[in-house]
Every structure is written in structure tokens, then in C-alpha cells.
């Protein structure tokens, strides 16, 4: 148990990115990017086609920004917490507390 806690909370000693950071960096950032696009879409007053074009243009930008932010975390715990906290905040902003 002690080795698992040490491996999860302490800084990685090698230069490898790690499985957890890559998974959360790819899949977590995709979910965060979609939630960000949904949040921005609430404020756009254009037609449906223009909103879709704006989303298509902005999605890769947000996805890459979120993924770099998550992957460059010092520890695995920071990568997981960045993803979960950001998801909760964006989910509340998009869907509200119902």
C-alpha cells in the first residue's frame, strides 16, 4: 500500500509520461474541451450552422491546451485532480445544479 501511495503522490523520477497522465491527458481533455464548447455555445446567438463551425474550429485548440495542461503535471495526483475538478466546474456551469 505504501508503494502505491508513494507512486501516486510523489513526483516521477524518470522522464516517462506515465499511463495515468496520458489517459487523463487524452480522454479527460477531450471531455473538458467538449464541455467548454458547450458552455461557449450557450452564449452564441448565431445560427446553428455558424455555431457548429465555431465549435469545429475551437475544439482542437481547447483539446490541445487542456491536454498539455494535464500531461505536464508534476505528479499523477495533480493530473487526476486537474481533470476531475475542471470537469465538475464545467459540468456545473453547463448543466447547473439540478
C-alpha positions as a printed NumPy array, in Angstrom:
array([[  0.   ,   0.   ,   0.   ],
       [  2.828,   2.386,   0.872],
       [  4.447,   1.9  ,  -2.549],
       [  1.136,   2.676,  -4.297],
       [  0.673,   5.894,  -2.332],
       [  4.274,   6.862,  -2.948],
       [  3.933,   6.145,  -6.661],
       [  0.731,   8.177,  -6.965],
       [  1.542,  11.274,  -4.918],
       [  5.243,  11.844,  -5.407],
       [  6.981,  13.287,  -8.408],
       [  8.037,  10.806, -11.043],
       [ 11.774,  10.229, -11.088],
       [ 12.054,   9.247, -14.731],
       [ 11.231,  11.107, -17.901],
       [  8.349,   8.831, -18.879],
       [  4.935,  10.436, -19.054],
       [  3.095,   7.549, -17.484],
       [ -0.098,   5.739, -18.288],
       [ -2.375,   7.738, -15.963],
       [ -1.217,  11.118, -17.214],
       [ -1.582,  10.06 , -20.845],
       [ -5.076,   8.617, -20.389],
       [ -6.304,  11.636, -18.458],
       [ -4.433,  13.904, -20.857],
       [ -6.149,  12.445, -23.916],
       [ -9.614,  11.377, -22.785],
       [-10.044,  13.844, -19.932],
       [ -9.008,  16.787, -22.048],
       [-11.422,  15.716, -24.804],
       [-14.309,  15.722, -22.319],
       [-13.194,  19.079, -20.916],
       [-12.924,  20.542, -24.415],
       [-16.456,  19.407, -25.291],
       [-17.834,  20.877, -22.068],
       [-16.038,  24.151, -22.792],
       [-17.519,  24.257, -26.295],
       [-20.972,  23.562, -24.838],
       [-20.507,  26.39 , -22.349],
       [-19.394,  28.823, -25.057],
       [-22.275,  27.685, -27.27 ],
       [-24.772,  28.882, -24.677],
       [-23.71 ,  32.47 , -25.305],
       [-23.563,  32.414, -29.105],
       [-26.528,  33.962, -30.899],
       [-25.658,  32.786, -34.404],
       [-27.432,  30.202, -36.488],
       [-26.912,  26.515, -35.828],
       [-24.521,  26.167, -38.776],
       [-22.322,  29.04 , -37.583],
       [-22.255,  27.635, -34.043],
       [-21.114,  24.255, -35.386],
       [-18.367,  25.878, -37.472],
       [-17.14 ,  27.817, -34.437],
       [-17.129,  24.611, -32.385],
       [-15.213,  22.733, -35.088],
       [-12.59 ,  25.469, -35.153],
       [-12.232,  25.825, -31.369],
       [-12.397,  22.165, -30.299],
       [ -8.846,  21.171, -31.364],
       [ -7.477,  24.313, -29.734],
       [ -9.138,  23.614, -26.387],
       [ -8.296,  19.912, -26.604],
       [ -4.593,  20.605, -27.098],
       [ -4.491,  23.264, -24.376],
       [ -6.21 ,  21.025, -21.831],
       [ -4.094,  18.009, -22.749],
       [ -0.816,  19.901, -22.364],
       [ -2.007,  21.342, -19.07 ],
       [ -2.842,  17.867, -17.753],
       [  0.125,  15.953, -19.181],
       [  2.673,  18.454, -17.858],
       [  1.527,  17.883, -14.272],
       [  4.245,  17.106, -11.784],
       [  2.535,  14.057, -10.294],
       [ -0.197,  11.654, -11.281],
       [ -2.368,  13.008,  -8.476],
       [ -2.222,  16.513,  -9.944],
       [ -3.194,  15.178, -13.364],
       [ -6.211,  13.346, -11.948],
       [ -7.257,  16.235,  -9.724],
       [ -6.926,  18.791, -12.531],
       [ -9.196,  16.685, -14.709],
       [-11.82 ,  15.933, -12.063],
       [-12.013,  19.447, -10.596],
       [-12.21 ,  21.032, -14.053],
       [-14.882,  18.521, -15.09 ],
       [-17.012,  19.287, -12.031],
       [-16.731,  23.049, -12.531],
       [-17.554,  22.9  , -16.249],
       [-20.388,  20.425, -15.679],
       [-21.952,  22.764, -13.131],
       [-21.548,  25.721, -15.488],
       [-23.128,  23.87 , -18.417],
       [-25.91 ,  21.879, -16.745],
       [-26.303,  23.612, -13.415],
       [-27.128,  22.035, -10.075],
       [-30.393,  20.199, -10.608]])
